[in-house]
């Protein structure tokens, strides 16, 4: 089984992915970290030097790789391509980590490595990005977990509880 974590930047995909993989004894794959390692550039540098379209194409290639028993933390924009949304719906179990704009704003306040957040008005930028993506996240996910006011450990516990319940009824 493969679990895909999707959601906005700052929703906790990388942190939750790491702990969830550990709890399930699955491999942990963070697509952004894999891309940075292979490209020898940060995501921000890839956006600056090669452009967002280049990044989205290689992001798709990493998503489409064959895997077994893994928790995959996807980049926030993975759902922008239709082929990625279709893959997420058919190739594993996709969990949308949903966070409110105030929560995202608090988590991302001092971030400077996010290429889409170079705008001076963080809240406005997040609102604009989220408004374009929210239905794509929801339609791509098998389930949604709210991360507001929850620790990484609490989010993992909720996911595991949800998976056990769904296993019983499926």
Long-range contacts (C-beta under 8 A, 24 or more apart in sequence): 1-69, 1-92, 1-93, 2-67, 2-68, 2-69, 2-70, 2-71, 2-72, 2-91, 2-92, 2-93, 3-70, 3-71, 3-72, 3-92, 3-93, 3-94, 3-95, 3-159, 4-72, 4-74, 4-88, 4-91, 4-92, 4-93, 4-94, 4-95, 5-71, 5-72, 5-73, 5-74, 5-94, 5-95, 5-97, 6-74, 6-76, 6-78, 6-79, 6-88, 6-94, 6-95, 6-96, 6-97, 6-137, 6-140, 6-141, 7-76, 7-96, 7-97, 7-98, 7-99, 7-137, 7-147, 8-76, 8-99, 8-104, 8-126, 8-129, 8-130, 8-133, 8-137, 9-75, 9-76, 9-104, 9-108, 9-114, 9-116, 9-117, 10-99, 10-103, 10-104, 10-107, 10-108, 10-111, 11-76, 11-97, 11-98, 11-99, 11-104, 11-147, 12-97, 12-99, 12-107, 12-147, 12-152, 12-155, 13-73, 13-74, 13-76, 13-97, 14-73, 15-152, 16-73, 16-97, 16-147, 16-152, 16-155, 16-156, 16-159, 17-71, 17-72, 17-73, 18-73, 19-152, 19-153, 19-156, 20-71, 20-156, 20-159, 20-160, 21-70, 21-71, 23-156, 23-160, 24-69, 24-71, 24-160, 26-69, 26-70, 26-71, 27-67, 27-69, 27-70, 27-71, 28-70, 28-71, 28-73, 29-67, 29-70, 29-71, 29-72, 29-73, 30-72, 30-73, 31-59, 31-62, 31-63, 31-72, 31-73, 31-74, 31-75, 31-78, 32-73, 32-75, 34-62, 35-59, 35-62, 42-113, 43-75, 43-113, 43-114, 43-115, 44-113, 44-114, 44-115, 46-115, 47-115, 47-116, 48-115, 52-115, 56-80, 56-81, 59-84, 60-84, 63-87, 63-88, 76-129, 76-133, 77-116, 77-133, 79-133, 79-136, 79-137, 79-140, 80-133, 80-136, 84-140, 85-136, 85-139, 85-140, 88-140, 88-141, 89-140, 89-142, 93-142, 93-143, 93-163, 94-140, 94-141, 94-142, 94-143, 95-141, 95-142, 95-143, 95-144, 95-145, 95-159, 96-137, 96-138, 96-140, 96-141, 96-143, 96-144, 96-145, 97-145, 97-147, 97-155, 98-137, 98-144, 98-145, 98-146, 98-147, 99-146, 99-147, 99-148, 100-148, 101-126, 101-127, 101-130, 103-147, 103-148, 103-149, 104-130, 142-166
